Amino acid sequence: MSYSVFVDTALQLPAPDVEALIEGRVIAAMPRIFIEPGRSFALYPANISINLLPHQQYYRSSFLPIAKTSFSQLTSETILIKAWAKCEWCQILNDPESLEALSQLTVWTTEALQQTLLQRRNIFLTHLRVYLLPQPLEMPVHPSGNFVSLPKSLNVTDSTPVLSDSIFAKRRQKLEKLEPPEHPEWEELQSALVHLSTTNPKAKQLDAEIKMFLGWSEKLPTTQPDPDLAWISAIARIGNSSDGNTFEKLVRQSFVKLGFANSNTNPKASLNPESTGGAGGLDFYCETPYPVAGECKASKHESVPNSVTAQLVHLGLTHLGQDKFDRSVKIILAAGPLTNPANQAAIGSKMNVIRPETLQKLVELKAKQPGSIDLLQLKPCLEQQPFGEEADAKVNRYIDDVREKLKVRSHLIKIVKNRLEITGVENAGVEVLHGAYYANPNPPQPLNLQEMHEILIELASPLTGFLGRVKEDDWRRDRFYFLRDLPLDD
């Protein structure tokens, strides 16, 4: 249940420190005075001179680019207040031996902390629960002071925390005990992405995912749908038209989108979406991760004659040779029905006949859930019976199987998230989660304890980053915590 509070003052902190708090990169500040736990205030990004050291020595190298940007964005006339905070605890540190550990958990260098301790004799490490304001507040620059009065009191709520209760509690525990960060190598990678993420959308997405994995943020930034969905949505329509040339290009684009590639410069056995096989050439040919040779036939109003299957055999042997063609997965993309002789020839030659609608479903799934289609898992589906027109059903079964696996994973993530929210604990064990999984009378699919553990490990991989994991000596005692959702289309 949310609560509201009136805030009429703001704590002045160096602008980079405020940015680090808003990003969720840190949960503490170093004010010059002791702050009573329970006090609430806005966060004022000030152009406070560090005095102690140059910026490049005061802030850790992984944070330095953001620190420089924060200072450069300040003006001499007004500042923007974007967040407010509540002091959860004010920790007094005066042990020089603890400063290196503190540096690893914050944005300040050990040298900066040492200089601060020498100058002030005590470091007041204030643990702050930070909340975003619905709208930034612009106010005149205040020359000095620890706290400054706001132009007007703000009625703020705790409805937009930077970090959830469970993530904040976990981070606070590590800070109190000065435990080392779990993934310093990922922090270094994130810092390397800072400059790239401003201009490269993929780097920006990876940067956001790493921040979530590290527990620095709760949500990925709102992302636009994959722009390729515009042409993907036209696959079935064009495949059911008489525009064979456009259909062939869409098919090539589709196979590239799925992850197939071809370095072959021969235009007669290519995957280049900007060209087509032309007269006497294969409609598409993939080299990696395994060879695929295929022909396209648009229009559902025409039956596909045996000449199409014969053409695939002829062109495959001509441009690939017997050995390469025999090793290739063979696909006919056709909207119309095959004649009986054509279907029998396709079965005899181990050709998969796939409808444009099925290809569209496959590529849409890839676009919406990028890691969902494993081409090496798809390969046995394309190499095994049935062939001919019945092959379309087996590809649809593969798509349905992938969707079911996504449902299981999305469901498990929700179970972890709900369990932590209901109980207020930081993490949950495998056996507890297994019991919660079966508390629902209709779980997506049966899972024994080991099967569930394997999926939880997958979801806690740094490359997926949906969950976090506390590893124990016995896998049955492993514990997991929530990082981010896995949204699925209805």
C-alpha positions in Angstrom: 0.0 0.0 0.0 1.5 3.3 -1.0 1.8 6.3 1.2 2.4 10.0 0.6 4.5 12.6 2.4 5.2 16.3 2.1 8.7 17.2 1.1 9.8 20.9 1.5 13.6 20.6 1.5 16.3 19.1 -0.7 19.7 17.6 0.1 22.5 19.0 -1.9 24.8 16.3 -3.3 27.3 16.4 -6.2 25.3 16.0 -9.5 27.1 12.7 -10.4 26.1 11.2 -7.0 22.5 12.1 -7.6 22.6 10.5 -11.1 24.1 7.3 -9.6 21.2 7.2 -7.1 18.6 7.7 -9.8 20.1 5.1 -12.0 20.1 2.6 -9.1 23.8 2.2 -9.4 24.2 3.1 -5.7 21.9 3.3 -2.7 24.0 5.6 -0.5 25.3 9.2 -0.4 28.1 10.9 1.6 26.5 14.1 3.1 28.6 16.3 5.3 26.2 15.8 8.2 24.5 12.9 10.0 21.0 12.5 8.7 18.3 11.0 11.0 16.7 7.8 9.6 13.2 8.3 8.5 13.8 11.9 7.1 12.5 12.5 3.6 13.8 15.1 1.2 14.3 15.9 -2.5 17.7 15.2 -4.2 19.4 18.4 -5.4 22.1 17.8 -8.1 24.6 20.5 -7.2 27.7 21.8 -8.8 29.6 21.1 -5.6 33.3 21.2 -6.1 34.9 18.0 -4.7 38.0 20.0 -3.7 39.7 16.8 -2.5 40.7 15.4 -5.9 40.2 15.8 -9.6 37.1 14.1 -11.0 39.1 11.4 -12.7 40.6 10.4 -9.3 37.4 10.9 -7.2 35.1 8.7 -9.3 35.8 5.1 -10.3 36.7 4.7 -14.0 33.5 2.7 -14.7 31.4 5.7 -13.6 33.7 8.6 -14.8 32.0 9.1 -18.2 28.6 9.6 -16.4 30.2 11.9 -13.8 31.6 14.1 -16.5 28.3 14.3 -18.3 26.4 15.1 -15.1 28.7 18.1 -14.4 28.6 19.3 -18.0 24.8 19.4 -18.0 24.6 21.8 -15.1 23.8 25.4 -15.7 24.5 28.5 -13.6 20.8 29.5 -13.3 18.5 26.5 -12.7 18.7 22.9 -11.8 16.2 20.0 -12.2 15.1 17.9 -9.3 14.0 14.5 -10.6 13.7 12.4 -7.4 13.2 12.3 -3.7 14.6 10.0 -1.1 14.0 8.6 2.4 16.9 8.0 4.7 16.8 4.4 5.8 20.0 4.4 7.9 23.0 6.6 8.4 26.1 4.5 8.8 29.2 6.1 10.4 32.5 4.9 9.0 35.9 5.7 10.4 37.9 2.6 9.7 40.4 3.1 6.9 40.5 -0.7 6.3 36.9 -0.7 5.2 37.3 1.9 2.4 38.4 -0.4 -0.3 35.4 -2.6 0.1 33.1 0.4 0.2 34.6 1.7 -3.0 33.7 -1.6 -4.8 30.1 -1.1 -3.8 29.8 2.6 -4.8 31.1 5.1 -7.5 33.9 6.6 -5.4 37.5 5.6 -5.6 39.3 4.3 -2.5 41.6 7.3 -2.7 38.5 9.7 -2.6 37.2 7.9 0.4 40.5 8.1 2.2 40.7 11.9 1.5 37.1 12.3 2.7 37.9 10.5 6.0 41.1 12.5 6.5 39.2 15.8 6.0 36.0 14.9 8.0 37.2 12.3 10.4 33.9 10.4 9.9 32.1 9.3 6.7 28.3 9.6 7.1 27.2 6.9 4.7 23.5 7.6 4.3 21.4 4.7 2.9 18.7 6.2 0.7 15.5 4.7 -0.7 15.0 6.7 -3.9 11.7 7.5 -5.7 11.2 9.2 -9.0 9.0 12.4 -9.2 6.2 12.3 -11.7 7.5 15.5 -13.2 11.0 17.1 -12.7 10.9 20.3 -10.6 12.9 23.2 -11.9 14.3 25.6 -9.3 16.9 28.4 -9.1 20.5 27.4 -8.3 21.2 27.7 -4.5 24.7 28.8 -3.7 25.5 26.5 -0.7 24.2 24.6 2.3 23.5 20.9 3.1 19.7 21.4 2.8 17.9 24.0 0.7 14.3 25.0 0.8 12.1 24.1 -2.2 10.1 26.8 -3.9 7.0 24.9 -2.9 6.2 21.8 -0.8 5.8 18.6 -2.8 3.2 16.0 -2.0 5.2 12.8 -3.1 4.3 9.1 -3.0 6.4 5.9 -2.9 4.6 4.5 -6.0 7.7 4.9 -8.3 10.7 3.4 -6.4 14.0 3.1 -8.4 14.4 -0.3 -6.8 11.9 -2.8 -5.5 11.7 -3.8 -1.8 13.5 -7.1 -2.4 16.3 -5.6 -4.5 16.9 -2.7 -2.2 17.0 -5.0 0.8 19.6 -7.2 -0.9 21.7 -4.2 -1.9 21.5 -2.7 1.6 22.6 -5.9 3.3 25.7 -6.1 1.1 26.4 -2.4 1.8 26.0 -2.8 5.6 28.3 -5.9 5.6 30.6 -4.4 3.0 30.4 -7.6 1.0 32.1 -7.5 -2.4 30.0 -7.1 -5.6 29.0 -10.4 -7.2 29.8 -9.5 -10.8 32.5 -6.9 -11.1 33.3 -8.1 -14.6 29.8 -7.2 -15.8 30.2 -3.7 -14.2 33.3 -3.2 -16.3 31.3 -4.3 -19.5 28.5 -1.9 -18.6 30.9 1.0 -18.3 32.4 0.1 -21.7 28.9 0.4 -23.2 28.2 3.9 -21.9 29.4 5.8 -25.0 28.1 3.2 -27.5 24.6 3.1 -25.9 23.9 6.8 -26.8 24.0 6.0 -30.5 23.6 2.2 -30.9 20.1 0.8 -30.1 21.5 -2.7 -29.5 24.2 -1.4 -27.2 21.5 0.6 -25.3 19.4 -2.5 -24.9 22.4 -4.6 -23.7 23.3 -1.8 -21.3 19.8 -1.8 -19.8 19.8 -5.6 -19.5 23.2 -5.6 -17.7 21.9 -2.9 -15.3 19.0 -5.1 -14.5 21.2 -8.2 -14.0 23.4 -6.2 -11.6 20.4 -5.0 -9.7 20.9 -1.4 -10.6 17.5 -1.0 -12.2 14.1 -2.8 -12.2 12.7 -2.3 -15.6 14.0 -2.3 -19.2 13.4 1.0 -21.0 10.3 1.0 -23.1 11.4 -0.5 -26.4 9.9 0.0 -29.8 8.6 -3.1 -31.5 11.1 -4.7 -33.9 10.8 -2.5 -37.1 11.2 -5.7 -39.1 7.7 -6.7 -38.0 6.4 -4.4 -40.8 7.7 -6.6 -43.6 7.3 -9.8 -41.6 3.6 -9.2 -41.3 3.4 -9.1 -45.2 4.9 -12.6 -45.7 1.6 -14.5 -45.8 -0.2 -11.9 -47.9 2.6 -11.7 -50.5 2.9 -15.5 -50.5 -0.8 -15.8 -51.4 -0.5 -13.2 -54.2 1.0 -13.6 -57.7 4.1 -11.4 -56.8 6.6 -14.2 -56.9 9.6 -11.9 -57.1 8.7 -10.0 -53.9 7.9 -13.2 -52.1 11.3 -14.6 -52.9 13.0 -11.5 -51.4 10.8 -11.8 -48.3 11.7 -15.5 -47.9 15.4 -14.6 -48.1 14.9 -11.8 -45.5 13.1 -14.3 -43.3 16.0 -16.8 -43.3 18.5 -14.0 -42.6 16.3 -12.9 -39.7 16.1 -16.4 -38.3 19.9 -16.5 -38.2 20.9 -18.3 -41.4 23.8 -16.9 -43.4 25.5 -17.4 -46.7 28.9 -16.0 -47.8 28.5 -17.5 -51.3 28.9 -14.8 -53.9 27.3 -17.0 -56.6 24.0 -15.2 -57.4 22.5 -18.6 -58.4 22.9 -20.0 -54.9 22.5 -16.9 -52.7 20.7 -15.5 -49.6 21.0 -11.9 -50.6 17.6 -10.2 -50.0 18.4 -7.5 -52.4 18.6 -9.9 -55.4 16.9 -13.1 -56.5 18.0 -16.4 -58.0 16.7 -15.3 -61.4 16.3 -17.7 -64.3 18.3 -20.9 -63.6 19.1 -20.1 -60.0 17.9 -21.4 -56.6 15.4 -19.1 -54.9 17.4 -19.3 -51.7 20.4 -21.1 -50.3 21.8 -21.0 -46.7 25.3 -22.2 -45.8 25.3 -21.8 -42.0 24.6 -23.0 -39.4 23.6 -25.8 -41.9 22.8 -25.9 -45.6 19.3 -25.2 -46.7 18.2 -25.2 -50.4 14.8 -24.0 -51.4 12.2 -22.8 -54.0 9.3 -20.4 -53.6 5.9 -20.5 -55.2 3.5 -17.7 -54.5 -0.3 -17.8 -55.1 -2.7 -20.0 -53.3 -5.0 -20.1 -56.4 -2.7 -22.3 -58.4 -1.7 -25.9 -57.6 2.0 -26.5 -57.4 3.1 -28.9 -60.2 5.7 -31.6 -60.1 8.0 -29.3 -62.1 8.7 -27.2 -58.9 10.1 -30.3 -57.1 12.0 -31.3 -60.2 13.4 -27.8 -60.5 14.7 -27.8 -56.9 16.5 -31.1 -57.6 17.9 -29.9 -60.9 19.1 -26.5 -59.7 20.4 -27.9 -56.4 22.6 -30.5 -58.2 23.7 -27.9 -60.8 24.8 -25.2 -58.4 25.7 -27.2 -55.3 26.8 -30.6 -56.5 25.5 -34.0 -55.4 27.2 -34.1 -52.0 26.2 -30.5 -50.9 22.7 -31.0 -52.1 22.3 -34.3 -50.4 23.4 -32.7 -47.1 21.1 -29.8 -47.5 17.7 -29.4 -45.8 15.2 -29.0 -48.7 12.3 -26.6 -48.4 9.5 -25.5 -50.8 7.7 -22.3 -49.7 4.3 -22.6 -51.4 0.8 -21.1 -50.7 -1.1 -23.3 -53.1 -1.7 -27.1 -52.7 0.7 -29.5 -54.4 -0.6 -31.9 -57.0 -0.5 -35.5 -55.9 2.5 -36.3 -58.1 4.3 -33.2 -56.8 3.6 -34.1 -53.2 4.8 -37.7 -53.7 8.0 -36.4 -55.4 8.5 -34.0 -52.4 8.2 -36.9 -50.0 10.5 -39.1 -52.0 13.1 -36.3 -52.1 12.8 -35.4 -48.4 11.5 -31.9 -49.2 9.6 -29.9 -46.6 6.6 -28.0 -48.0 5.9 -25.0 -45.8 3.1 -22.4 -46.1 3.8 -18.7 -46.0 1.6 -18.4 -42.9 3.9 -20.8 -41.0 7.1 -19.0 -42.1 5.5 -15.7 -40.9 4.7 -17.2 -37.5 8.2 -18.5 -37.1 9.8 -15.2 -38.0 7.4 -13.2 -35.9 8.3 -15.4 -32.9 12.0 -14.7 -33.6 11.4 -10.9 -33.8 9.3 -10.7 -30.6 11.4 -13.2 -28.5 14.9 -13.0 -30.1 16.4 -15.9 -28.2 13.5 -18.2 -28.7 14.4 -19.9 -32.0 17.3 -22.3 -31.8 18.2 -23.2 -35.4 20.1 -26.3 -34.3 16.9 -27.5 -32.5 14.9 -26.7 -35.6 17.2 -28.8 -37.8 16.0 -32.3 -36.7 12.5 -31.1 -37.2 13.3 -30.3 -40.9 15.4 -33.5 -41.4 12.9 -36.0 -40.1 9.6 -37.3 -41.4 7.0 -36.3 -42.4 8.0 -34.6 -45.6 5.8 -33.1 -48.4 2.7 -31.1 -47.4 2.6 -32.8 -44.0 5.9 -31.1 -43.1 4.0 -27.8 -42.4 2.3 -29.4 -39.4 5.6 -30.5 -37.8 7.0 -27.0 -38.2 3.9 -25.6 -36.5 4.4 -28.2 -33.7 7.9 -26.9 -33.2 6.5 -23.3 -33.0 3.9 -24.4 -30.4 6.6 -26.2 -28.4 8.8 -23.1 -28.3 5.7 -21.0 -27.1 5.0 -23.6 -24.4 8.6 -23.4 -23.2 8.3 -19.6 -23.1 5.1 -19.9 -21.1 6.8 -22.1 -18.5 9.7 -19.7 -18.1 7.4 -16.7 -17.9 5.3 -18.5 -15.3 8.4 -19.4 -13.2 9.6 -15.8 -13.2 6.2 -14.7 -12.0 6.3 -17.3 -9.2 9.7 -16.1 -8.0 8.5 -12.4 -8.2 5.2 -13.1 -6.4 6.8 -15.3 -3.7 9.3 -12.5 -2.8 6.6 -9.8 -2.8 4.2 -11.9 -0.6 6.8 -13.1 1.9 9.1 -10.1 1.9 12.2 -12.4 1.8 15.2 -11.7 -0.5 15.2 -15.0 -2.3 13.4 -18.4 -2.5 14.7 -21.9 -2.5 14.1 -24.5 -5.3 11.8 -26.7 -3.1 9.7 -23.7 -2.1 9.3 -22.6 -5.7 8.5 -26.1 -6.8 5.7 -26.2 -4.2 4.4 -22.8 -5.4 4.5 -24.0 -9.0 2.1 -26.8 -8.2 -0.1 -24.6 -6.0 -1.7 -23.6 -9.3 -4.0 -26.5 -10.3 -3.1 -26.1 -13.9 0.7 -25.5 -14.3 1.9 -25.0 -17.9 3.5 -28.4 -17.9 4.7 -31.0 -15.3 8.2 -30.4 -13.9 10.1 -32.4 -11.3 12.5 -30.7 -9.0 15.6 -31.2 -11.1 13.9 -30.1 -14.3 12.7 -26.9 -12.6 16.2 -26.2 -11.2 17.7 -26.5 -14.7 15.2 -24.0 -16.1 15.8 -21.6 -13.1 19.6 -21.9 -13.8 18.9 -20.9 -17.4 16.8 -17.9 -16.4 19.6 -16.8 -14.0 22.3 -16.9 -16.6 24.0 -13.5 -17.1 23.1 -13.9 -20.8 19.4 -14.0 -19.9 19.2 -12.1 -16.6 15.6 -12.8 -15.7 16.5 -14.1 -12.3 19.5 -13.9 -9.9 20.9 -16.9 -8.1 22.5 -17.6 -4.8 24.5 -20.8 -5.4 25.0 -23.3 -2.6 27.0 -26.5 -2.4 23.9 -28.7 -2.8 21.8 -27.6 -5.8 18.6 -28.4 -3.9 19.5 -25.5 -1.6 20.1 -22.9 -4.4 18.0 -19.8 -4.0 16.7 -17.4 -6.6 15.5 -13.8 -6.8 13.6 -11.7 -9.3 15.3 -9.4 -11.8 13.0 -8.8 -14.7 9.8 -10.0 -16.3 9.4 -12.1 -19.5 6.3 -10.6 -21.2 4.5 -12.7 -23.7 1.9 -11.9 -26.3 -1.6 -13.3 -25.6 
